[in-house]
């Protein structure tokens, strides 16, 4: 396990601002350790301001904010403010996105994403050090330069330390870089236990060892597909949407390596062809029970926590899960408690 010891259990909230206060309070009431927002069709940071205001103990993170759509100074500032306002509960999760989105949607430069991300994290730390310790700001990198900080622009001190920085990684080089400089790795939901065990964690460990760090220095967070219900009918209904999600990721060339590890490389080719034709329903039917159970944890409510813990054991330090609406709140509280403590 990485930093913090036992398994942490997280969940996501929809980032529409009007829904955030109630959703964040619900997650805290249900016993979740972390509340994460994504940058999809809403800003990822604004919701966490509301979540911080309406909660007391739950950790608050971005999973993810697009780093290359911004610069280290703007991210450092919002990270500092959220860490202060949340009283030390903020987790800064960053991701690179892909070249077409960075260049064509955000209008920002793209080059050497692994090196750029490493420098982004190092620049954040240099800026925070300047504000925290009064050291001279003198960061001059290949992608970012920060050498001016007059007193007027230094934020007031905050006693909670720097935000912990998580980086989302899929490829080997980004994963290895996480081991060198990040406080946490956000693995992709389209990961099997075998892929995490044989590829992700060994690759992360190479970076950790090269930097002279230990596995406990890097927390591994991973979203997990969970298919559950109180009976077989609910289980089957929950599986339909999950099959389509898995099929969507399986159609993406960047994730082909995961399928190839299991001997399913040809499935990616077929999924990609169907996705270009817009045949999403057919794609879901190609995710048979064997594939479903490799990518998702599938089981009735009374057995699902044992299966989730088995999937995470020795690999994942904090798991992001969502339970179907058919699972009532009292049961969710019991499930979260069991996941965190190991027994009801």
N, C-alpha and C positions, 0 to 999 in steps of 0.2 A: 504494500500500500504506500501511496505517496504521503504528502503532508497531511496531517490531521488525523491519522489513525484509521478508524472504522469507516464503513461505507456511508457516504453522504447521499441523500436522496433529494433531487431537484425537480422542478417543473417549469414550464414556460407559461407566459401570459401573453395574450393578444395585446399588441402595442397601441391600440386605439385608446386615446387618453381617457375618454369618458368611462371606459371599462376597467382601467387599471386599479384604482383604489380598492374596489370590491374584490377583484381577482387576487390582488396581492394579499389582502387580509385573509381571504379564503385559504391560500397556500400556507400562510403562517399558522392559521388555526388548525389546519390538517397536519401540521408537524413537519412540513418540508424544510430542508436546510437551505435551499437556494431558489431564487426566482429569477428567471432569465428572459430577456427580450431579444428579438431578432431584428435585423435591418432588412425588411422586405418591402412593405409599402408604407412604413412609418419610420420616423426617426427612432433609433434604439435607445438614446440617452434620456430624452424627455420623460418617457414613462417611468424610468427609475427614480426620478425626482418625486413623482407622485407616490410610487411604491415606498420610498424611504419615509415620506411624510405619514403614511398610513400603516406602517409596520414598526416593529421594535427590534426583532432579533434575526429575521431571515436575511441571508446574504443576497445581494442584488448584482446581477451580471448581464453583460451584453454577449449574446451568442448568435451572431457576432456583429460588431461594428466594422464597416469596411475601412480599413486603415488607409488604403491608397486613394480614397476619395477625400482624404483630409491631410493634414500635416501634423507632425509631432507636437508643435506648440499648441494648436487648438485642442488636440486630444489630451495633452497634459493638463490644460486648464480645466476642461470639463471633468477629467478624472479626479483632479485635486478637489474640485467643488463637490462632486458627488461623494467622494470619500469623507469629506468633512461633514456634509449634510446627513449622510447615512450613519455617521459615527463609526466609521471604519468597516462598513459592510460591503463596500463596492468591489466588484471583480471586473476588470477591464478585459473583455474578450475581443480579440482582433482577428480579422481574416483578410485575405488578399483579394477575394473575388477573382474574376478572370479578365483577360485582356480586353475583349470587346466591351464589357460593361465599364471598365475603368476608362477606356479611351472614348467610347461612343455614348455612354450614358452620363458619366460623371465629367468627361472632358479633362481628364487628368493623365499624366504620363505613366507609361508602363514599361518596365524593363527589369530584368534580373530579379524576379519577385522574392526569392529566398534572401538574397543579399539586401534587398530593399527593406524587407520586413525585419531582418536582424538589426539593421541600422535604425529603423523606426523605433524599435524597443529600446535600443541603447540611447537614442536621443531623448526619449521620454525620461529615462533614468537620469540623464545629465541635467535636464530641465528641473526635475523634482529635487535633485541634489542641490541645485542652485537655490531654489526657494526654501528648502528645508535647512540647509547648512550654511548658506551664504557663500558658497564656493562660486568662483567666477564661471560664467557660462561661456564655454569655449568648445563647442561641438562643431567639427568641420568634417563632414563625411562625403561620400561619393554622391549621395542623393539629397541629403538635408544638411543645412548649415544654420546653426543657432549660436550666435556670438554676441548678441546684444540683449541686455536685461537691465534696464534702469529701475530704480526703486519704485517708481510710480506703478510699474507693471508687475511687481511681485505681490502675489496674493497673501492675505493674512495667514499666519501659521495655523496649522491644524495638527492635533496631537495623535492622529491615528495611523501614522506611517503612510508610506506610498501604497497606492492600490496594487494588488497583485495582478500581473499581466498574464493572460492566457492567449495562446495563439492556435487558431484552427489549422490543421495540417492533414493533407491526404497523401501527397507524394513523399518519397523517401527523404529528399533533401530538406524540405520544410520540416518534416518530423524530426530529423536529426538536429536541425537548427533550434527547434524548441527545447531539446535537451540541453543545449548549450546556454541559452539566454532567458528562456521564459520561466514563469512560476507554474505554468500549467499548460497542458495540451488539450485542445478540444478535438477529439476524434470524430470521424463522420459516422452518422447513424448507419450508413451502408457498410458496416463492418461485421464480420462474423467473429465468434470467439477464436476460431482457428487463425483468422487473419490478424487479429490483435496479438495473439500469442506468438505467431511465427514471423510476423512482419513488423507491425507497428511498434510493439514494446522493444524488440531487439534493436530496431533502428533508433528509437528514442534513446535507448541505453548507450548507443555509440556516442551520441552527442553529450549525454550526461558525463560519461567517462572522460571524453576529450576535454571537457571543461573542469574536470576535477570535482564534480558534484556527486551527489548520491541520489538514488531513486526517490528518497523521501523529500527531495527538494522540488520535485515536479509532480503536480497533481494531475492525474489523467481523468478528464471529464468526457462522458460519452452519452449521447442520446440513445435510447433503446426503444425499438418497436415492441409494444406490449399488446398481446391479444388475449383478452380474458373475459370472463363472464360467469354468471352463477350456474349456467347450464349449457348444454351443447348447442342449443339454438342461439343463445347470446354469443357464444364463442364463434360460431360460424358467421354471424352477422358482423362481429368485430373484425374478422379476418378479411372481409371483402375489401375494405378500404386500405388495409395494410398491404394486401397483395398488389394493389394499384400503386401504392407509394414505392414499394420495392421494385416494381416493374419500371417506374419512372427513373429511378436511380440506375437500374440495370441497363437502361438504354443509353446512358452517358458514357462516351468513350473513356473519360478520365477514370472511371471506376471499373474498367474491364479487368484489371489485375486481381481484384477481389474474386470475381467470378472464375477467372482462370485458375486460381489456387485450388478451387474445388472441381476443376474440369468442366466448367460451364461457359467457357469463352464464346462458343457459338451462340449461346443464348443472347449475349450482348449484341451480336450482329443482327439477330432477328428482332430484338427489342428496338434497336435503333431504326431499323427499316419500318417497323410498325409505328413508331413515334413520329417519323417524318410523314407518314400517311394519316396521322391523327387517330389511329385506331387504339385508343387507350383501354377500352373494355377488353379487347382481345389480349392485350399485353398482360392484364391482370390474371387472365386464365392460365397463362404460361408459368406463373409462379405456383408450382405444385406444393404439396405439403412438405416435401423434403426441403425445398428451397425456403419456404416460409419459416420453417423451424430453425434453419441456419441463421437467418437474418432477424428473426423476431423471437421473443419468448412467448410461448403459447401454452396456456393451461387454465384450468378452472380457478376461480378465486381462492379456493382453499389450498392450492398447490403453487400459485404463481410466485409467491415471494421466495420460496426455496429455489425455484428455477431462475429467478432474477439474480439471486445471490450467487448461484452456481455460475451463471454467465459472467458475472463481474469478478469473481474470486481471483485474487492475485493479479488482476489486469486493470480494472476500472476502480478509481477511488471515489468518484462521484457520478451517479447515474441520473440522467434526466428521463423521467418516465411520465406517461400520461395514461390515465385509466378511462375506459369508455364511460359514457353517461349512464349506462345501465348499472354501474357500481355506485351505490349510495355513499353519502359522506361518511357515515359511521364506519363503513367497511374500508373506505379509503384511509381513514385515520388509523385503523388497525393495521392495514397493509404497510403504510409508511413506518409505523412504529416497529413492526416486525422486521422490515428491511433494515432499519437503522440499528436495532438492538439484537436482531438474530433470533428472537422468540417473542411470541405474543404473551 
